[in-house]
Amino acid sequence: MTRFAHRIRAAIVDLDGTMLDTVPDFYVAINRMRADFGLHQPVTHEQIAQLVGKGSEHLIRGVLALDYDDAGVEQRIEEAMTAYQRHYIAINGDHSTLYPDVKEGLRALKEEGLKLAVVTNKPMNFAGPLLDRKGLRGYFDFVFGGDSFPKKKPDPMPLTEACKALGCPPEQVVALGDSSNDAHAARAAGCYVLTVPYGYNHGVPVHEIESDGIVDTLLEAATLIRQHNRDVL
């Protein structure tokens, strides 16, 4: 792992693929949306996992592209988004599960005195209720979704704005995520980044992401940060 040059005062945590396995929720909502269009061959979990992470519109465009050409996608995207959102809200959190040691890791980060923010490309009307339902909201000082700012990850804007909200310079912030989106945004914002190996990353191995280290769990990330902060006292 790359040695951090500064004491770490805050962490920015991704949601889908980092704290929660949400593909099962996407699977249900997307295939119900497809049924509305008369498409009864289910999209697989594996296909969905490769499309997750760049926002709802990117996800639905990718799903539609499995059956329609570019013109067909454009013709249907508005109706498909409306249907998808209706189905997703109805089941949000029903099938998603916490990854191991997520709450333990968040608790350890808070005990270390870190401020915490969620930065996800998931829209706020999905992200907020999901965090509430899974008992995660209370760990965070701020929650920012894919519609909180004009740009989404991998653009650095969401992380830059989150650092401002947290009151910490980027060089004192670690981003925790599962994908190149998280790493690229963190690098461009000037934050450190640790990646977990169990998420989605658009079907690309996590070891190909340029990060400051791979941690098996958020609890391991908290342990590394604690050790680092003791060393720089």
C-alpha positions as a Markdown table, in Angstrom:
| # | Residue | x | y | z |
|---|---|---|---|---|
| 1 | Met | 0.0 | 0.0 | 0.0 |
| 2 | Thr | 1.2 | 3.5 | -0.8 |
| 3 | Arg | 2.2 | 5.4 | 2.4 |
| 4 | Phe | 0.1 | 8.4 | 3.0 |
| 5 | Ala | 2.0 | 11.7 | 3.5 |
| 6 | His | -0.6 | 13.3 | 5.7 |
| 7 | Arg | -2.7 | 12.4 | 8.7 |
| 8 | Ile | -6.1 | 11.1 | 7.4 |
| 9 | Arg | -9.0 | 13.1 | 8.8 |
| 10 | Ala | -11.9 | 11.9 | 6.6 |
| 11 | Ala | -13.1 | 9.2 | 4.3 |
| 12 | Ile | -15.4 | 9.3 | 1.3 |
| 13 | Val | -17.2 | 5.9 | 0.8 |
| 14 | Asp | -18.9 | 4.6 | -2.3 |
| 15 | Leu | -22.2 | 2.7 | -2.0 |
| 16 | Asp | -22.9 | 0.1 | -4.7 |
| 17 | Gly | -20.2 | -2.6 | -4.8 |
| 18 | Thr | -18.4 | -1.1 | -1.8 |
| 19 | Met | -20.9 | -1.2 | 1.1 |
| 20 | Leu | -23.7 | -3.1 | -0.5 |
| 21 | Asp | -24.2 | -5.7 | -3.1 |
| 22 | Thr | -27.1 | -4.1 | -4.9 |
| 23 | Val | -27.1 | -6.1 | -8.1 |
| 24 | Pro | -29.9 | -8.3 | -6.9 |
| 25 | Asp | -32.1 | -5.2 | -6.5 |
| 26 | Phe | -31.1 | -4.0 | -10.0 |
| 27 | Tyr | -31.9 | -7.5 | -11.4 |
| 28 | Val | -35.5 | -7.4 | -10.1 |
| 29 | Ala | -36.2 | -3.8 | -11.1 |
| 30 | Ile | -34.5 | -4.0 | -14.6 |
| 31 | Asn | -36.2 | -7.2 | -15.5 |
| 32 | Arg | -39.6 | -5.9 | -14.5 |
| 33 | Met | -38.9 | -2.8 | -16.6 |
| 34 | Arg | -38.0 | -5.1 | -19.5 |
| 35 | Ala | -41.2 | -7.0 | -19.1 |
| 36 | Asp | -43.1 | -3.7 | -19.5 |
| 37 | Phe | -41.5 | -3.6 | -23.0 |
| 38 | Gly | -42.4 | -7.2 | -23.8 |
| 39 | Leu | -38.8 | -8.4 | -23.2 |
| 40 | His | -39.1 | -11.5 | -21.2 |
| 41 | Gln | -35.6 | -12.9 | -21.5 |
| 42 | Pro | -34.0 | -11.8 | -18.2 |
| 43 | Val | -30.8 | -9.8 | -18.2 |
| 44 | Thr | -28.3 | -11.7 | -16.0 |
| 45 | His | -26.7 | -10.6 | -12.8 |
| 46 | Glu | -23.3 | -10.6 | -14.6 |
| 47 | Gln | -24.5 | -8.3 | -17.4 |
| 48 | Ile | -25.9 | -5.9 | -14.9 |
| 49 | Ala | -22.8 | -5.9 | -12.8 |
| 50 | Gln | -20.8 | -4.7 | -15.8 |
| 51 | Leu | -23.1 | -1.7 | -16.2 |
| 52 | Val | -23.4 | -0.5 | -12.6 |
| 53 | Gly | -21.5 | 2.5 | -11.3 |
| 54 | Lys | -22.0 | 5.3 | -13.8 |
| 55 | Gly | -25.5 | 6.3 | -12.8 |
| 56 | Ser | -29.0 | 5.2 | -13.6 |
| 57 | Glu | -29.3 | 6.5 | -17.1 |
| 58 | His | -26.0 | 4.8 | -18.2 |
| 59 | Leu | -27.3 | 1.6 | -16.7 |
| 60 | Ile | -30.7 | 1.7 | -18.5 |
| 61 | Arg | -29.1 | 2.7 | -21.8 |
| 62 | Gly | -26.8 | -0.2 | -21.5 |
| 63 | Val | -29.7 | -2.6 | -20.8 |
| 64 | Leu | -31.7 | -1.3 | -23.7 |
| 65 | Ala | -28.7 | -1.6 | -26.0 |
| 66 | Leu | -28.8 | -5.4 | -25.5 |
| 67 | Asp | -32.0 | -5.4 | -27.6 |
| 68 | Tyr | -32.2 | -2.2 | -29.5 |
| 69 | Asp | -29.9 | -0.2 | -31.8 |
| 70 | Asp | -29.0 | 3.4 | -31.0 |
| 71 | Ala | -32.1 | 4.8 | -32.5 |
| 72 | Gly | -34.2 | 2.3 | -30.6 |
| 73 | Val | -32.5 | 3.2 | -27.3 |
| 74 | Glu | -33.2 | 6.9 | -27.8 |
| 75 | Gln | -36.8 | 6.2 | -28.7 |
| 76 | Arg | -37.4 | 4.3 | -25.5 |
| 77 | Ile | -35.0 | 5.8 | -22.9 |
| 78 | Glu | -37.4 | 8.2 | -21.3 |
| 79 | Glu | -40.2 | 5.6 | -20.9 |
| 80 | Ala | -37.7 | 3.0 | -19.7 |
| 81 | Met | -36.2 | 5.3 | -17.1 |
| 82 | Thr | -39.7 | 6.1 | -15.7 |
| 83 | Ala | -40.5 | 2.4 | -15.6 |
| 84 | Tyr | -37.2 | 1.5 | -14.0 |
| 85 | Gln | -37.4 | 4.1 | -11.3 |
| 86 | Arg | -41.0 | 3.0 | -10.4 |
| 87 | His | -39.9 | -0.6 | -10.1 |
| 88 | Tyr | -36.7 | 0.2 | -8.2 |
| 89 | Ile | -38.3 | 2.4 | -5.6 |
| 90 | Ala | -40.8 | -0.4 | -5.0 |
| 91 | Ile | -38.1 | -2.9 | -4.1 |
| 92 | Asn | -35.2 | -0.7 | -3.0 |
| 93 | Gly | -33.2 | -2.7 | -0.5 |
| 94 | Asp | -35.3 | -5.8 | -0.6 |
| 95 | His | -32.6 | -8.0 | -2.2 |
| 96 | Ser | -29.4 | -6.1 | -1.5 |
| 97 | Thr | -27.0 | -7.2 | 1.2 |
| 98 | Leu | -24.2 | -5.7 | 3.2 |
| 99 | Tyr | -20.7 | -6.9 | 2.4 |
| 100 | Pro | -18.7 | -8.4 | 5.3 |
| 101 | Asp | -17.4 | -6.0 | 8.0 |
| 102 | Val | -19.0 | -2.9 | 6.5 |
| 103 | Lys | -20.6 | -1.6 | 9.8 |
| 104 | Glu | -17.6 | -2.7 | 11.8 |
| 105 | Gly | -15.4 | -0.8 | 9.4 |
| 106 | Leu | -17.5 | 2.4 | 9.5 |
| 107 | Arg | -17.7 | 2.2 | 13.3 |
| 108 | Ala | -13.9 | 1.9 | 13.5 |
| 109 | Leu | -13.4 | 4.9 | 11.2 |
| 110 | Lys | -15.7 | 6.9 | 13.4 |
| 111 | Glu | -13.9 | 5.8 | 16.5 |
| 112 | Glu | -10.7 | 7.0 | 14.9 |
| 113 | Gly | -12.3 | 10.4 | 14.7 |
| 114 | Leu | -12.7 | 10.5 | 10.9 |
| 115 | Lys | -15.6 | 12.5 | 9.3 |
| 116 | Leu | -17.4 | 10.3 | 6.8 |
| 117 | Ala | -19.3 | 11.1 | 3.6 |
| 118 | Val | -21.0 | 8.8 | 1.0 |
| 119 | Val | -20.4 | 9.8 | -2.6 |
| 120 | Thr | -22.3 | 7.6 | -5.0 |
| 121 | Asn | -23.6 | 7.9 | -8.6 |
| 122 | Lys | -26.9 | 6.5 | -7.4 |
| 123 | Pro | -29.7 | 9.1 | -7.4 |
| 124 | Met | -30.4 | 10.6 | -3.9 |
| 125 | Asn | -34.0 | 9.3 | -4.0 |
| 126 | Phe | -32.6 | 5.8 | -4.2 |
| 127 | Ala | -29.4 | 6.2 | -2.1 |
| 128 | Gly | -31.0 | 7.9 | 1.0 |
| 129 | Pro | -33.7 | 5.4 | 1.6 |
| 130 | Leu | -31.3 | 2.5 | 1.0 |
| 131 | Leu | -28.8 | 3.8 | 3.6 |
| 132 | Asp | -31.7 | 4.3 | 6.1 |
| 133 | Arg | -33.1 | 0.8 | 5.5 |
| 134 | Lys | -29.7 | -0.9 | 5.9 |
| 135 | Gly | -28.8 | 1.1 | 9.1 |
| 136 | Leu | -25.9 | 2.9 | 7.5 |
| 137 | Arg | -27.1 | 6.6 | 7.4 |
| 138 | Gly | -26.1 | 7.3 | 11.0 |
| 139 | Tyr | -22.4 | 6.7 | 10.3 |
| 140 | Phe | -22.2 | 9.5 | 7.8 |
| 141 | Asp | -21.9 | 13.3 | 8.1 |
| 142 | Phe | -22.9 | 13.8 | 4.5 |
| 143 | Val | -24.6 | 11.8 | 1.7 |
| 144 | Phe | -24.2 | 12.9 | -1.9 |
| 145 | Gly | -25.8 | 11.1 | -4.9 |
| 146 | Gly | -25.4 | 11.1 | -8.6 |
| 147 | Asp | -27.8 | 14.1 | -8.9 |
| 148 | Ser | -26.2 | 16.2 | -6.1 |
| 149 | Phe | -23.8 | 17.9 | -8.4 |
| 150 | Pro | -23.7 | 18.7 | -12.2 |
| 151 | Lys | -21.1 | 16.0 | -12.8 |
| 152 | Lys | -20.8 | 12.4 | -11.6 |
| 153 | Lys | -17.7 | 10.2 | -10.8 |
| 154 | Pro | -15.3 | 9.6 | -12.5 |
| 155 | Asp | -15.3 | 13.4 | -12.7 |
| 156 | Pro | -13.6 | 14.7 | -9.6 |
| 157 | Met | -16.3 | 17.3 | -8.8 |
| 158 | Pro | -18.3 | 15.1 | -6.3 |
| 159 | Leu | -15.2 | 14.3 | -4.3 |
| 160 | Thr | -13.9 | 17.9 | -4.4 |
| 161 | Glu | -17.3 | 19.1 | -3.2 |
| 162 | Ala | -17.4 | 16.4 | -0.5 |
| 163 | Cys | -14.0 | 17.4 | 0.8 |
| 164 | Lys | -15.3 | 21.0 | 1.1 |
| 165 | Ala | -18.4 | 19.8 | 3.0 |
| 166 | Leu | -16.2 | 17.7 | 5.3 |
| 167 | Gly | -13.9 | 20.7 | 5.9 |
| 168 | Cys | -10.8 | 18.7 | 5.0 |
| 169 | Pro | -8.2 | 19.3 | 2.2 |
| 170 | Pro | -8.1 | 16.4 | -0.3 |
| 171 | Glu | -4.7 | 15.3 | 0.8 |
| 172 | Gln | -6.2 | 14.4 | 4.2 |
| 173 | Val | -9.0 | 12.3 | 2.7 |
| 174 | Val | -9.2 | 8.7 | 1.6 |
| 175 | Ala | -11.8 | 7.5 | -0.9 |
| 176 | Leu | -13.0 | 3.9 | -0.5 |
| 177 | Gly | -14.5 | 2.3 | -3.5 |
| 178 | Asp | -14.6 | -0.7 | -5.8 |
| 179 | Ser | -14.1 | 0.7 | -9.3 |
| 180 | Ser | -12.0 | 2.8 | -11.6 |
| 181 | Asn | -14.7 | 5.5 | -11.3 |
| 182 | Asp | -13.8 | 5.9 | -7.7 |
| 183 | Ala | -10.0 | 5.8 | -8.3 |
| 184 | His | -10.1 | 8.2 | -11.2 |
| 185 | Ala | -12.3 | 10.7 | -9.3 |
| 186 | Ala | -10.1 | 10.5 | -6.2 |
| 187 | Arg | -6.9 | 10.9 | -8.1 |
| 188 | Ala | -8.1 | 13.9 | -9.9 |
| 189 | Ala | -9.5 | 15.5 | -6.7 |
| 190 | Gly | -6.2 | 14.9 | -4.9 |
| 191 | Cys | -7.4 | 12.3 | -2.5 |
| 192 | Tyr | -5.9 | 9.0 | -1.6 |
| 193 | Val | -7.9 | 5.9 | -2.7 |
| 194 | Leu | -8.2 | 2.3 | -1.4 |
| 195 | Thr | -10.2 | -0.2 | -3.3 |
| 196 | Val | -12.0 | -3.4 | -2.3 |
| 197 | Pro | -11.8 | -6.5 | -4.4 |
| 198 | Tyr | -15.4 | -7.7 | -4.3 |
| 199 | Gly | -17.3 | -5.0 | -6.2 |
| 200 | Tyr | -18.2 | -4.6 | -9.8 |
| 201 | Asn | -15.7 | -2.3 | -11.7 |
| 202 | His | -17.4 | -2.8 | -15.0 |
| 203 | Gly | -16.1 | -6.4 | -15.4 |
| 204 | Val | -12.4 | -5.4 | -15.1 |
| 205 | Pro | -10.2 | -6.9 | -12.4 |
| 206 | Val | -9.7 | -4.6 | -9.5 |
| 207 | His | -6.0 | -5.2 | -9.6 |
| 208 | Glu | -5.9 | -3.1 | -12.8 |
| 209 | Ile | -7.1 | 0.0 | -11.0 |
| 210 | Glu | -4.4 | 2.5 | -10.0 |
| 211 | Ser | -5.0 | 2.9 | -6.3 |
| 212 | Asp | -3.0 | 3.3 | -3.1 |
| 213 | Gly | -3.9 | -0.3 | -2.1 |
| 214 | Ile | -6.4 | -3.0 | -2.1 |
| 215 | Val | -8.2 | -3.8 | 1.2 |
| 216 | Asp | -10.3 | -6.9 | 1.8 |
| 217 | Thr | -12.9 | -5.0 | 3.9 |
| 218 | Leu | -13.7 | -1.6 | 5.2 |
| 219 | Leu | -12.6 | -2.8 | 8.6 |
| 220 | Glu | -9.1 | -3.5 | 7.1 |
| 221 | Ala | -9.1 | 0.0 | 5.6 |
| 222 | Ala | -9.9 | 1.4 | 9.1 |
| 223 | Thr | -7.1 | -0.6 | 10.6 |
| 224 | Leu | -4.6 | 0.7 | 8.1 |
| 225 | Ile | -5.7 | 4.3 | 8.5 |
| 226 | Arg | -5.5 | 4.0 | 12.3 |
| 227 | Gln | -2.0 | 2.6 | 12.1 |
| 228 | His | -1.0 | 5.3 | 9.7 |
| 229 | Asn | -2.4 | 8.1 | 11.9 |
| 230 | Arg | -0.5 | 6.7 | 14.9 |
| 231 | Asp | 2.7 | 6.7 | 12.9 |
| 232 | Val | 2.4 | 10.4 | 11.9 |
| 233 | Leu | 1.6 | 11.7 | 15.3 |
